[in-house]
Amino acid sequence: MERRLAAILVADIAGFSRLTSEDEEGTLAALARLRTEVVDPAVARHAGGIFKTTGDGVLASFASAVEAVRCAMEIQQAAAQCGSNEARIRLRIGVHVGDVVVSGGDLLGDGVNVAARLEQLAEPGGVCISAAAHEHVRDRLPRVQFADGGEHALRNIARPVHVWHLGAAPTAHEHRAATSDRPSLAVLPFANLSGEASEDYFSDGITEEIITAVSRFRGIVVIARNASFTMRGKEGDAKQVGAALGAEFLLQGSLRRAGERIRVTAQLVEAASGKQLWAERFDRTLADILDVQDEIAGRIVAAVAPAIRDAEITRARQPGRVFTRSYELALRALVLCEEGVRLNDPGRCQEALDLAREAARTEPVSPRAFHAVAVASSRLSDIAQFVADAATRALDEAQAAAERLAEMEPDNHLAYYTLGYIAMQQHRGEDARRLLGAASELNPNDPHVARMLSWTESNNGLAVDAIAHARDALVRTPTGRDRPIMLWTLALAYWVHGDPAAALPYAREAVAGSVAYGQRYGVLVATLAELGEIDEARRMLARAEQLAPEYVKSRLEGKTWFTRPELAARYTAALRRAAGID
């Protein structure tokens, strides 16, 4: 038996016996859909675990009270948006924070009993939480309005429990306002323009693939499928649709099929303004319909996730934008860290780390805060690699923060991505590859995971795998500020493969897209030197030295990322040839 503190969520259906007596088959089918399409995905998105389902009831456990309450609100909102039979189902949800016992796959103890009694006090469509849960969430969900329900004597509970109520599920717009610390996206059903109703299965299939794929990006709240699909044919007024679904961003699209050819278009729209943030068209043949569906969904998701992040960063800078304090600090930290890396500025990265630490202190159960600490400290370690003590301290802090993130959100791919990056910095090649492989399993649509996998494979001399992963990352990043690093990664993979001629165009383009980033010149210099273009190699090395003198000095001394000694020796020799040394 294991005893621990947990946030417990208990839910059941109000009037379940009456509903089954009126329409048993319809009610049971609606219940099954509600669980598979609403409850189970919501619990997973908020890093919870379902311990038990009994008839119409669900018992789930969370490491964070904030995530448990957010999950309860999301479930009620999605349930309120359902149509037909599902609309007749009203859930009651109770949330409590208390001591529980894990025994043989079951969850026991007073903590569970209190949550079950709270659920009975909840209004249909509402949520009832204990004072213990309220204490954890009241300052971290500042826009959620709780009604004081006073003290209640609960059956078989020794002492009275003070309770707080959230009313029946709010409108979608109110719900979004209450949980405004993460951007929300609704993927609307893609329109079938083929003129054949029989093709709806394909357009709906692409929509569902996109919803599933983008849900793996933990920083985005994805509106449930059954809610989004109620908007079929109503996509015209983005503001109205966004308000109805509680979504700040809408992904719209269409499909047209002619024979064995298919054209899919997609666009990301900011709901409030109707402004188009991104758009793309895909022309394919239907040699394998499922592969085409997966490919298009993956390409769209890879573009949409960073576009939403960029838009949210821009909006965060606007006056009047409301976030929790911790979220705002973490977001600012990530933006500042990105600037520090781009400008090779340790000062900016240190400032980013200070902000991230404050975010973690402000909300010690915030996954985003610990992600920001892990990112800022690992990037600071990279930039400060020439100062051994500073680099080691930063890397230790990054490791601890990433491990904490993995504890809070075991299915968050960013935790394993960061741990893999740290392992690579420590020259633990096999560990890096294993951890990055785990990140890829959790989210195969993040091009940065494919890029980092390629980088660590190049460092380990696994050139064929490195080329494949780098190509995947590049395909998923057709434009934007991340494209130069994807080009650099592919150039490195080709160089490791012993093909500097193939590496050269990618290395040139990578440098052209990031002329101020000195570290990105190394592969170009090594490639030019091996191809006998010594004069140009020397000019590029001189430019890199102006931008990042410590980096160039360390590389000429033989300090590299490579875990294979022969690659490190080859790389150093090429740079020294360009420098006129030896």
C-alpha positions in Angstrom: 0.0 0.0 0.0 1.1 3.5 -0.8 -0.2 6.6 1.0 0.0 10.0 -0.7 -1.6 13.4 -1.0 -3.8 13.8 -4.1 -6.5 15.9 -5.7 -9.5 13.5 -6.2 -12.2 14.0 -8.8 -15.5 12.0 -8.6 -18.1 12.4 -11.3 -21.5 10.7 -12.0 -24.6 11.3 -14.0 -27.6 13.1 -12.4 -30.7 11.1 -12.8 -29.0 8.1 -14.4 -31.6 5.6 -13.4 -34.4 7.7 -14.8 -32.5 8.2 -18.1 -31.9 4.5 -18.5 -35.5 3.6 -17.8 -36.6 6.1 -20.5 -34.0 5.0 -23.1 -31.5 2.4 -22.0 -29.7 1.9 -25.3 -29.5 5.6 -26.1 -28.3 6.6 -22.6 -25.6 3.9 -22.5 -24.4 4.7 -25.9 -24.3 8.4 -25.0 -22.4 7.6 -21.8 -19.8 5.6 -23.7 -19.3 8.5 -26.1 -19.1 11.0 -23.3 -16.3 8.9 -21.6 -14.3 8.2 -24.7 -14.6 11.7 -26.3 -14.8 14.0 -23.3 -13.9 12.5 -19.9 -11.0 10.3 -20.6 -9.2 12.8 -22.9 -9.7 15.6 -20.4 -8.3 13.6 -17.6 -5.3 12.7 -19.7 -4.7 16.3 -20.8 -4.6 17.5 -17.2 -2.1 14.8 -16.2 -4.6 12.8 -14.2 -5.3 9.1 -14.0 -8.6 7.2 -13.9 -8.6 4.7 -11.1 -12.1 3.4 -11.3 -15.3 3.5 -13.4 -18.5 2.1 -11.9 -21.7 2.3 -13.9 -22.2 6.0 -14.5 -19.3 7.0 -12.1 -15.7 8.0 -12.6 -12.9 8.3 -10.0 -9.7 10.1 -11.1 -6.6 11.3 -9.3 -4.4 14.3 -10.0 -1.1 15.5 -8.6 -2.4 19.1 -8.8 -5.6 20.6 -7.4 -5.5 23.3 -10.2 -5.4 20.6 -12.9 -8.2 18.7 -11.2 -10.5 21.7 -11.1 -9.5 22.7 -14.7 -10.3 19.2 -15.8 -13.7 19.3 -14.0 -14.6 22.6 -15.7 -13.5 21.4 -19.1 -15.6 18.2 -18.8 -18.7 20.2 -17.8 -18.1 22.7 -20.6 -17.7 19.9 -23.2 -20.7 18.0 -21.9 -22.8 21.2 -22.1 -21.9 21.6 -25.8 -22.9 18.0 -26.7 -25.9 17.4 -28.9 -28.8 14.9 -29.1 -28.7 12.2 -26.4 -25.6 13.5 -24.7 -27.3 16.8 -24.0 -29.7 15.0 -21.7 -26.8 13.8 -19.6 -25.8 16.2 -16.8 -22.7 15.4 -14.8 -22.2 16.2 -11.1 -18.5 16.6 -10.1 -16.8 16.7 -6.7 -13.1 17.7 -6.1 -11.2 17.3 -2.9 -7.6 17.4 -1.8 -6.7 14.9 0.8 -4.8 11.8 2.0 -5.4 8.6 -0.1 -4.2 5.1 -0.1 -3.2 3.3 -3.3 -3.9 -0.4 -2.9 -3.9 -3.0 -5.7 -4.7 -0.5 -8.4 -7.5 1.0 -6.4 -7.8 4.4 -4.5 -9.1 4.3 -1.0 -9.4 6.5 2.1 -11.2 9.5 3.5 -9.9 11.7 0.6 -11.9 9.6 -1.8 -15.0 9.4 0.5 -15.1 13.2 0.9 -14.9 13.8 -2.9 -17.7 11.3 -3.4 -19.9 13.2 -0.9 -19.0 16.5 -2.6 -20.2 15.1 -5.9 -23.6 14.5 -4.4 -23.8 18.1 -3.3 -23.0 19.4 -6.8 -25.7 20.8 -9.0 -26.3 18.9 -12.3 -23.8 20.4 -14.7 -21.8 21.9 -11.8 -18.8 21.3 -9.7 -18.5 21.2 -5.9 -15.0 21.5 -4.2 -13.9 21.3 -0.7 -12.2 24.1 1.3 -8.9 22.2 1.0 -9.2 22.2 -2.8 -10.3 25.8 -2.8 -7.3 26.9 -0.8 -5.0 25.5 -3.6 -6.8 27.0 -6.6 -8.4 30.3 -5.5 -5.3 32.4 -6.3 -4.2 30.4 -9.3 -7.6 30.5 -11.1 -8.3 34.2 -10.4 -11.1 34.5 -12.9 -13.1 31.5 -11.7 -16.0 32.6 -9.5 -16.6 30.2 -6.6 -19.8 30.5 -4.5 -19.4 29.8 -0.8 -21.6 26.8 0.1 -20.9 26.9 3.8 -20.2 23.9 6.0 -21.9 20.6 5.5 -22.0 17.4 7.6 -21.2 14.6 5.2 -22.3 11.0 5.7 -19.6 8.9 7.4 -17.2 11.9 7.5 -16.2 12.8 11.1 -16.0 16.6 10.8 -18.1 19.1 8.8 -16.6 20.1 5.4 -16.7 23.7 4.0 -17.7 23.6 0.4 -17.5 25.9 -2.6 -19.6 25.7 -5.8 -19.1 26.4 -9.5 -22.5 26.6 -11.0 -23.8 24.6 -14.0 -21.5 24.7 -16.9 -20.9 28.3 -18.0 -21.3 29.5 -21.6 -18.3 28.7 -23.7 -17.1 32.3 -23.7 -17.3 32.5 -19.9 -15.5 29.2 -19.6 -12.6 30.4 -21.8 -12.4 33.6 -19.8 -12.1 31.6 -16.6 -9.2 29.4 -17.9 -7.4 32.1 -19.9 -3.9 30.9 -18.9 -3.6 28.6 -21.9 -4.5 29.3 -25.5 -7.5 27.3 -26.7 -8.1 25.9 -30.2 -11.2 24.5 -31.9 -10.6 22.3 -34.9 -13.8 22.7 -37.0 -14.9 19.9 -39.2 -13.2 20.2 -42.6 -15.7 21.0 -45.3 -16.2 18.3 -48.0 -16.2 20.2 -51.4 -16.2 17.0 -53.5 -19.9 17.1 -54.0 -20.2 13.5 -52.7 -21.6 13.0 -49.2 -19.8 9.6 -49.2 -16.5 11.5 -48.9 -17.4 13.0 -45.5 -15.7 10.1 -43.8 -12.3 11.3 -45.2 -12.8 15.0 -44.3 -14.0 14.0 -40.8 -11.1 11.6 -40.5 -8.6 14.3 -41.1 -10.3 16.6 -38.6 -10.2 13.9 -35.9 -6.5 13.1 -36.7 -5.7 16.8 -36.2 -7.6 17.0 -32.9 -5.8 14.0 -31.6 -2.4 15.2 -32.8 -2.6 18.8 -31.5 -3.9 17.6 -28.1 -0.4 16.2 -27.5 0.9 19.8 -27.3 0.2 20.3 -23.6 0.4 24.1 -23.9 -2.9 24.2 -25.9 -6.4 23.5 -24.7 -8.2 21.7 -27.5 -11.9 21.9 -27.6 -13.5 18.4 -27.6 -14.5 16.9 -30.9 -18.2 16.6 -30.2 -18.3 20.3 -29.3 -16.4 21.4 -32.4 -18.6 19.2 -34.7 -21.7 21.0 -33.6 -20.3 24.0 -35.6 -20.5 22.1 -38.9 -21.7 24.5 -41.6 -21.5 27.5 -39.2 -17.9 28.5 -39.8 -18.6 31.9 -41.4 -18.5 34.1 -38.4 -15.2 33.3 -36.6 -16.0 35.6 -33.6 -19.4 33.9 -33.0 -18.0 30.4 -33.4 -15.1 31.2 -31.1 -17.5 32.6 -28.4 -19.8 29.6 -28.7 -16.9 27.1 -28.3 -14.8 29.1 -25.9 -11.9 29.0 -28.4 -9.4 31.8 -29.1 -8.2 30.1 -32.3 -10.0 28.2 -35.0 -8.6 25.8 -37.4 -10.7 25.6 -40.5 -10.3 23.6 -43.7 -11.8 22.0 -46.7 -11.2 18.9 -48.9 -11.8 18.4 -52.6 -11.3 15.1 -54.3 -11.2 14.5 -58.1 -10.4 10.9 -59.1 -7.2 9.9 -57.5 -6.2 13.5 -56.6 -7.0 15.3 -53.4 -6.6 18.9 -52.4 -6.8 19.9 -48.7 -6.6 23.5 -47.6 -6.3 24.7 -44.0 -6.2 28.0 -42.2 -5.6 29.1 -38.6 -7.8 32.1 -37.6 -7.8 34.3 -34.5 -11.4 34.1 -33.5 -11.9 37.5 -31.9 -10.5 39.4 -34.9 -11.0 36.9 -37.8 -7.4 37.5 -38.7 -5.7 34.7 -40.6 -2.5 33.6 -38.9 -1.4 30.7 -41.2 -2.7 29.0 -44.3 -1.5 26.1 -46.5 -2.7 23.9 -49.4 -1.8 20.3 -49.8 -2.1 18.4 -53.2 -1.7 14.7 -53.0 -2.6 11.4 -54.7 -4.6 8.8 -52.9 -2.2 5.9 -53.3 -2.7 5.1 -49.6 -5.6 7.1 -48.1 -4.6 6.5 -44.5 -1.0 7.6 -45.1 -2.2 10.8 -46.8 -4.6 11.5 -43.9 -1.8 11.1 -41.3 0.7 13.1 -43.3 -1.6 16.1 -43.8 -2.7 16.1 -40.2 0.9 16.0 -39.1 2.0 18.8 -41.3 -0.9 21.0 -40.2 -0.3 20.4 -36.5 3.4 21.0 -36.8 2.6 24.5 -38.3 -0.3 25.3 -36.1 1.2 24.7 -32.6 4.1 27.3 -33.1 1.7 29.8 -34.8 -0.6 29.7 -31.8 2.4 30.1 -29.5 3.6 33.1 -31.4 0.2 34.7 -31.4 -0.2 34.1 -27.7 3.2 35.7 -27.0 2.2 38.8 -29.1 -1.0 39.1 -27.2 0.7 38.6 -23.8 2.5 41.9 -24.5 -0.7 43.8 -25.1 -2.1 45.9 -22.2 -5.2 44.4 -20.5 -4.3 40.8 -21.2 -5.1 38.7 -18.0 -3.0 35.7 -17.1 -2.1 34.0 -13.8 1.1 35.5 -12.4 3.0 32.2 -12.8 1.9 31.8 -16.4 2.9 35.3 -17.3 6.3 34.9 -15.7 6.9 31.5 -17.5 5.8 32.9 -20.8 8.1 35.9 -20.5 10.9 33.6 -19.5 10.5 31.5 -22.6 10.4 34.5 -24.9 13.5 36.1 -23.2 15.4 32.7 -23.4 14.7 32.4 -27.1 16.1 35.9 -27.6 19.1 35.1 -25.5 19.9 32.0 -27.6 19.4 33.8 -30.9 21.7 36.6 -29.8 24.1 34.3 -27.9 23.5 36.5 -24.8 24.1 34.7 -21.5 22.7 37.8 -19.7 19.3 37.4 -21.3 19.2 33.6 -20.6 20.1 34.3 -16.9 17.3 36.9 -16.7 15.0 34.3 -18.3 16.0 31.8 -15.7 15.3 34.2 -12.9 11.8 34.8 -14.2 11.2 31.1 -14.5 12.4 30.5 -11.0 9.9 33.2 -9.8 7.1 31.5 -11.7 7.9 28.2 -10.0 8.0 29.8 -6.6 4.7 31.6 -7.3 3.0 28.3 -8.3 5.0 25.3 -7.2 2.6 22.9 -8.9 2.7 24.6 -12.3 4.1 22.3 -15.1 4.7 25.3 -17.3 6.8 27.0 -14.7 9.1 24.0 -14.3 9.2 23.6 -18.1 10.4 27.3 -18.3 13.1 26.6 -15.6 14.3 23.5 -17.4 14.5 25.3 -20.8 16.2 28.5 -19.5 18.8 26.6 -17.4 19.6 24.1 -20.1 20.0 26.9 -22.7 22.1 28.9 -20.2 24.3 25.8 -19.7 24.8 25.6 -23.5 25.8 29.3 -23.9 27.9 29.1 -20.7 29.7 25.9 -21.7 33.0 27.8 -21.8 32.6 28.5 -18.0 32.7 25.0 -16.5 31.2 25.8 -13.1 28.4 27.9 -14.4 27.5 25.3 -17.1 27.4 22.5 -14.5 25.3 24.4 -12.1 22.8 25.4 -14.8 22.6 21.8 -16.1 22.0 20.4 -12.6 19.1 22.8 -12.2 17.7 21.9 -15.7 17.8 18.2 -14.8 15.9 18.7 -11.5 13.3 20.9 -13.2 12.8 18.5 -16.1 12.4 15.6 -13.8 9.9 17.5 -11.7 7.9 18.2 -14.9 8.0 14.5 -15.8 6.6 13.7 -12.4 3.8 16.2 -12.7 3.0 15.3 -16.3 4.3 11.9 -17.3 2.9 12.2 -20.8 4.3 15.6 -21.5 6.8 15.1 -24.3 8.6 18.4 -23.5 9.9 16.8 -20.2 11.7 14.0 -22.1 12.8 16.3 -24.8 14.6 18.5 -22.3 16.0 15.5 -20.4 17.3 14.2 -23.7 18.9 17.5 -24.5 20.6 17.5 -21.1 21.9 14.0 -21.7 23.3 15.1 -25.0 25.1 18.0 -23.3 26.6 15.5 -20.9 27.8 13.2 -23.7 25.4 10.5 -22.6 24.5 9.5 -26.2 22.5 6.4 -25.6 20.5 8.0 -22.8 19.8 11.1 -25.0 18.6 8.9 -27.8 16.3 6.9 -25.5 14.8 10.0 -23.9 14.3 11.7 -27.2 12.7 8.6 -28.6 10.2 8.7 -25.7 9.4 12.3 -26.5 8.8 11.3 -30.1 6.5 8.5 -29.1 4.5 10.9 -27.0 4.4 13.6 -29.7 5.5 12.6 -33.2 4.4 15.9 -34.6 6.9 18.2 -32.9 9.6 19.0 -35.4 12.0 20.0 -32.6 11.9 16.5 -31.2 12.9 15.1 -34.7 15.6 17.8 -34.9 17.1 16.9 -31.5 17.0 13.2 -32.3 18.9 13.9 -35.5 21.5 16.0 -33.7 22.1 13.3 -31.0 22.3 10.6 -33.7 24.8 12.7 -35.6 26.9 13.1 -32.5 26.8 9.3 -32.1 27.8 8.7 -35.7 24.4 7.3 -36.7 24.3 9.3 -40.0 21.5 7.5 -41.8 19.0 7.8 -38.9 20.2 11.4 -38.4 19.4 12.3 -42.0 16.0 10.8 -41.9 15.0 12.6 -38.7 16.5 15.9 -40.0 14.5 15.6 -43.2 11.3 15.0 -41.2 12.0 18.1 -39.1 12.7 20.2 -42.2 9.5 19.0 -44.0 7.5 20.0 -41.0 9.1 23.5 -40.9 8.7 24.9 -44.4 9.0 28.5 -43.3 9.6 30.6 -40.2 12.4 31.4 -37.8 13.0 27.8 -36.8 13.9 26.7 -40.4 17.6 27.7 -40.2 18.3 25.3 -37.3 16.5 22.6 -39.2 18.7 23.2 -42.2 21.8 23.2 -40.0 20.8 19.9 -38.5 20.4 18.3 -41.9 23.8 19.8 -43.0 25.4 18.2 -39.9 23.9 14.8 -40.7 25.2 14.8 -44.2 28.6 15.9 -43.0 28.7 13.1 -40.5 27.7 10.7 -43.3 30.9 11.8 -45.1 29.2 13.7 -47.8 30.2 17.4 -47.4 29.0 18.2 -51.0 25.4 17.2 -49.9 25.8 19.2 -46.7 27.0 22.4 -48.3 23.8 23.9 -49.7 21.9 23.3 -46.4 24.8 24.7 -44.4 24.9 27.8 -46.6 21.1 28.4 -46.3 21.3 27.8 -42.5 23.9 30.6 -42.1 22.0 32.9 -44.5 18.9 32.6 -42.4 20.7 33.3 -39.1 23.7 35.5 -39.9 24.1 36.7 -36.3 24.3 33.3 -34.7 28.0 32.4 -34.6 27.6 28.7 -33.5 25.8 28.0 -36.8 28.9 28.7 -38.9 30.8 25.6 -37.7 29.4 23.0 -40.0 29.7 25.4 -43.0 33.4 26.0 -42.2 34.1 22.3 -41.8 32.3 21.5 -45.0 34.1 24.2 -47.1 37.4 23.1 -45.6 36.9 19.5 -46.6 35.8 20.5 -50.1 39.0 22.5 -50.5 37.3 25.9 -50.4 39.8 27.2 -47.9 39.5 30.9 -48.7 35.7 30.9 -48.1 36.1 28.7 -45.1 38.5 31.2 -43.6 36.1 34.1 -44.2 33.3 32.2 -42.6 35.4 31.2 -39.6 36.5 34.9 -39.1 32.8 35.9 -39.2 32.0 33.3 -36.6 34.9 34.4 -34.4 33.5 38.0 -34.5 30.1 36.8 -33.3 31.1 34.0 -30.8 34.8 34.1 -30.1 34.7 31.7 -27.1 32.8 29.2 -29.2 35.4 29.3 -32.0 38.2 29.0 -29.5 36.7 26.0 -27.8 36.1 24.2 -31.1 39.7 24.9 -32.3 40.8 23.3 -29.0 38.9 20.1 -29.8 35.8 20.7 -27.5 32.8 19.4 -29.4 29.4 17.8 -28.9 30.5 14.6 -30.6 30.6 11.4 -28.5 32.5 9.5 -31.3 36.2 10.5 -31.0 36.9 10.1 -34.7 34.1 12.6 -35.5 35.4 15.1 -33.0 38.9 14.7 -34.4 37.7 15.1 -38.0 35.7 18.2 -37.2 38.5 19.9 -35.2 41.0 19.2 -38.0 38.7 20.8 -40.6 38.3 23.9 -38.5 42.0 24.1 -37.8 42.7 23.8 -41.5 40.4 26.8 -42.2 42.2 28.7 -39.4 45.6 27.9 -40.9 46.7 26.0 -37.8 48.9 22.9 -38.3 
